[in-house]
Amino acid sequence: MKPVHDKVPVTEFTPGKTYRIRLNGAELYNAEVIKFFGGCWATVRVVEPLSEEHKDVYRPGMEFDIKVGMYEVGEE
């Protein structure tokens, strides 16, 4: 059975586009999608951290993989 992603429709998570990434309601960072693996995983590049609390953790230019279904993702 394929996993269901109710937070991010697969067709809307577009490489080259920038999204606002949240976790449990907390805004973490804006990130550009580098690669989307068409299921659970994507490679993102941080554009900017969204709070003072996270600026030391997420720095502009950082690239890493995220499990998309774990986050709330919205338009920047």
C-alpha positions in Angstrom: 0.0 0.0 0.0 1.3 3.5 -0.9 1.7 5.9 1.9 -0.8 8.8 2.0 0.6 12.3 2.3 -2.2 14.6 3.6 0.1 17.6 4.3 1.7 18.1 0.9 0.1 17.0 -2.3 2.8 15.4 -4.4 1.8 17.5 -7.5 2.4 20.7 -5.6 5.9 20.2 -4.2 7.8 21.5 -7.2 11.6 21.6 -7.6 12.9 25.1 -8.1 10.0 26.6 -6.0 10.4 28.0 -2.5 8.2 26.9 0.4 7.7 27.8 4.1 8.6 24.8 6.2 6.9 24.4 9.6 7.0 21.6 12.3 4.3 21.3 14.9 3.1 24.8 14.0 6.6 26.4 14.5 8.0 28.2 11.4 11.5 26.8 10.8 12.7 28.2 7.4 12.0 29.0 3.8 13.5 26.5 1.5 13.9 25.9 -2.2 13.2 22.4 -3.4 16.2 21.0 -5.2 14.9 17.4 -5.8 11.6 15.7 -5.1 11.7 12.0 -5.1 8.0 11.7 -5.8 7.1 10.1 -2.5 8.3 10.8 1.0 11.7 12.5 0.5 13.0 15.8 -0.9 16.3 17.6 -1.0 15.9 21.3 0.1 18.2 24.3 0.3 17.5 26.8 3.1 16.8 30.3 1.8 16.3 31.9 5.3 15.6 30.8 8.8 12.3 32.2 10.1 13.1 32.8 13.8 15.9 33.8 16.0 15.6 30.4 17.7 16.4 28.5 14.5 19.0 30.8 12.9 21.9 28.9 14.3 20.5 25.5 13.2 19.3 26.4 9.7 21.7 28.6 7.8 21.1 30.0 4.3 22.6 27.7 1.6 22.4 24.5 3.7 21.1 21.5 1.7 19.6 18.4 3.2 16.9 15.7 2.8 13.6 16.0 4.6 10.8 13.5 4.9 8.1 15.7 3.5 5.2 14.2 5.3 6.7 15.2 8.7 6.3 18.9 8.0 3.6 21.4 7.2 4.6 23.0 3.9 3.1 26.2 2.5 3.7 29.0 0.1 6.4 31.4 1.0 
